[in-house]
Amino acid sequence: MQSDLRLLLLASGLNLREENLHEVVLEAPVGQRRRIDVEVGATVFEVKRDLRVGNVRTDAVAQLAGYVADRVQETGARYAGVLTDGAEWHLYHLDAGELSLVSSFTLTSTSGLDDLIIWLDGVLATAEAIIPTPATVARRLGASSPAHALDVADLTALYERHAKHPGVALKRSLWAKLLTTALGTAFSDEDSLFIEHTLLVISAEIIGHAVIGFDPRTRTSAPPRSSVDSSSARPRFGASSKRTFSTGSWKSPAGLPSSPRWRDVWLGSTGATSSTT
């Protein structure tokens, strides 16, 4: 099952190619007698044969919480957890040692593979040089995307821990007064709106700095481009601007995914459609 997931991650245009395998920690040991199934960047994947059976999902969430907490403690960086059986994909955020579900994707036919890959890219954020059309921005960063859900969960946890700090409280109060003046009774003074607005401002500032030549990943400025390079503006899905992953090209080391549920999903035997929550 782990090999099925690895092949999907490498074959689906997530900017994770064979030469990038050193960036993907596979079967990474965590403590004694515990092993992470797959680790990609700052995301830990836990793979099960079928999450619908008995207490498999409950036990797996507890197991995943331990893995994510250990990686956060070891690296000091934000880690997310993904639990999957090939059909169900659940993204979890860690706060105070507990995992909370922030986004889910259910794939029940091969027609939803592109949607799954976009969902995974929202989780992993590994694709580069994607054309920023309104539809693309909405799918990858919009309110229904896993990337947005994870960022909101992080900011919410951060705000709840520091809401009483004088500086935070002052900014929160000034924000409310400003929008009340601008919008009057149409303004709803809620913490959730303050968090969403904060995320919007942060995202806009990052995008704006990137446009004028700053690289957000390195915190250093890059030489501004005098003109738009059409080759660098194309989406980077593997070596091509077109996504070439398809069910017909799916081949696991044994010819088909090893798990029955993974095999059912990729072959479309359920005949249903994909859904996201």
Secondary structure by P-SEA (a helix, b strand, c coil): caaaaaaaaaccccccccccccccccccccccccccccccccbbbbbcccccccaaaaaaaaaaaaaaaaaaaaccbbbbbbbbcccbbbbbbbcccbbbbcbbbbbccccaaaaaaaaaaaaccccccccccaaaaaaacccccaaaaaaaaaaaaaaaaccccaaaaaaaaaaaaaaaaaccccccccaaaaaaaaaaaaaaaaaaaaaacccccccccccccccccccccccccccccccccccccccccccccccaaaaaaaaccccbbbbcc
